[in-house]
């Protein structure tokens, strides 16, 4: 118990610290897993989690081309959030807690960016810039949507890689 009799607050703080510790370990394990994947495996996972059923699965017709940020597709940071382990608790970004996990989250985001580049080279996604947003965002191409629907993302990526 704290000197001011706030046992409940102390327990909540300990629970939050334990949750953060477990989530941090999960984030680190996820980075190691993603980093060990081949580019084809990584890109396939990014495509499915970032754009496919069970993932973000945006309606491509709602995504605009390079206008104001209205109708922008997901950014690499947003797509990365679909690949990261779920927290299961609330916390404040840019806090001390965030600083402990942020470097590994950034490493995951860089892997997702590599996966997006592989997807773009296979013409499964397209990159664009919405002028007011100032960030690159992504949209699935017709080829990408067809590959997702048929479960052929990895096959298309392998064929594109073989042609390079």
C-alpha positions in Angstrom: 0.0 0.0 0.0 1.2 3.5 -0.8 1.8 5.9 2.1 -1.4 7.7 1.2 -3.6 4.6 1.3 -4.0 4.2 -2.5 -3.7 0.4 -2.7 -6.1 0.2 -5.6 -4.1 2.7 -7.6 -0.9 0.9 -6.9 -2.4 -2.4 -8.0 -3.7 -0.8 -11.2 -0.3 0.7 -11.9 1.4 -2.8 -11.3 -1.2 -4.4 -13.6 -0.5 -1.8 -16.3 3.2 -2.3 -16.0 2.8 -6.1 -16.3 0.5 -5.6 -19.4 3.1 -3.2 -20.9 5.9 -5.7 -20.2 3.9 -8.5 -21.9 3.0 -6.4 -24.9 6.6 -5.2 -25.3 7.7 -8.8 -25.3 5.0 -9.6 -27.9 6.1 -6.6 -30.1 9.7 -7.8 -29.9 8.7 -11.3 -30.8 6.6 -10.1 -33.7 9.5 -8.1 -35.1 11.8 -11.1 -34.9 9.2 -13.3 -36.7 8.5 -10.7 -39.4 12.3 -10.1 -39.9 12.8 -13.8 -40.4 10.3 -14.0 -43.2 11.3 -14.0 -46.9 10.2 -10.8 -48.8 7.4 -12.8 -50.5 6.1 -14.0 -47.1 6.4 -10.6 -45.6 4.7 -8.8 -48.5 1.9 -11.5 -48.5 1.3 -10.8 -44.8 1.3 -7.1 -45.3 -1.2 -7.4 -48.2 -3.6 -9.7 -46.3 -3.5 -7.8 -43.0 -3.3 -4.3 -44.5 -5.9 -4.7 -47.3 -7.6 -8.1 -47.2 -10.6 -9.8 -45.6 -10.0 -9.9 -41.9 -7.6 -7.0 -42.3 -8.4 -3.4 -43.2 -10.2 -4.5 -46.4 -11.0 -0.9 -47.6 -13.3 -0.4 -50.5 -10.9 0.7 -53.3 -13.7 2.8 -54.9 -13.6 5.1 -51.8 -9.9 5.9 -52.2 -9.2 9.1 -54.1 -6.2 9.8 -56.2 -3.8 12.5 -54.9 -6.3 15.1 -53.8 -6.8 16.5 -50.3 -6.6 13.9 -47.6 -10.3 13.1 -47.9 -10.5 9.6 -49.3 -6.8 8.8 -48.7 -5.7 5.2 -48.4 -3.8 3.8 -45.4 -0.3 5.1 -44.7 2.6 2.7 -43.9 2.2 3.6 -40.2 -1.5 2.7 -40.3 -0.8 -0.6 -42.2 1.9 -1.4 -39.7 -0.6 -1.1 -36.8 -2.6 -4.0 -38.4 0.6 -6.1 -38.3 1.6 -5.3 -34.7 0.3 -7.3 -31.8 -2.8 -5.9 -30.1 -2.2 -4.1 -26.9 -5.4 -5.1 -25.0 -5.1 -2.0 -22.8 -5.1 1.8 -23.2 -2.0 3.9 -23.0 -0.9 7.3 -24.1 1.4 7.5 -27.1 4.5 9.7 -26.6 4.6 8.8 -22.9 7.5 7.1 -21.1 5.8 3.8 -21.7 5.7 4.5 -25.4 9.4 5.3 -25.5 10.2 1.8 -24.4 8.3 0.2 -27.2 8.7 2.8 -30.0 12.0 1.6 -31.4 10.7 -1.9 -32.1 7.4 -0.5 -33.5 9.5 1.7 -35.8 11.5 -1.5 -36.9 8.2 -3.2 -37.7 7.0 -0.2 -39.7 10.2 -0.3 -41.8 9.6 -4.0 -42.5 6.0 -3.2 -43.5 7.4 -0.5 -45.9 9.7 -3.2 -47.5 6.6 -5.4 -47.9 4.7 -2.6 -49.5 7.6 -1.9 -51.9 7.5 -5.6 -52.9 3.7 -5.4 -53.4 4.1 -2.3 -55.6 6.8 -3.9 -57.7 4.3 -6.7 -58.4 1.6 -4.1 -59.3 -0.6 -5.3 -56.4 -0.8 -1.9 -54.7 -0.2 1.7 -55.8 1.4 4.5 -53.8 0.2 8.0 -54.0 0.4 11.3 -52.2 -2.6 13.3 -50.9 -1.4 16.9 -50.9 -2.9 18.1 -47.7 -2.0 14.9 -45.8 1.7 15.1 -46.7 2.2 11.4 -46.4 2.3 8.6 -48.9 -0.8 6.4 -48.8 -1.6 3.1 -50.5 -4.4 1.6 -52.4 -5.0 -1.9 -53.8 -4.9 -2.2 -57.6 -7.4 -4.4 -59.6 -4.7 -7.0 -59.9 -4.1 -6.9 -56.1 -7.8 -7.2 -55.3 -8.1 -10.2 -57.6 -5.1 -11.8 -56.1 -6.5 -11.3 -52.6 -9.9 -12.7 -53.6 -8.3 -15.8 -55.1 -5.8 -16.3 -52.4 -2.9 -15.9 -54.9 -0.9 -13.0 -53.4 2.2 -15.2 -52.7 2.0 -16.7 -56.2 1.8 -13.3 -57.9 4.7 -12.0 -55.8 6.9 -15.1 -56.6 6.2 -14.7 -60.3 7.0 -11.0 -60.2 10.2 -11.7 -58.3 11.3 -14.4 -60.8 10.9 -11.9 -63.7 13.3 -9.3 -62.0 
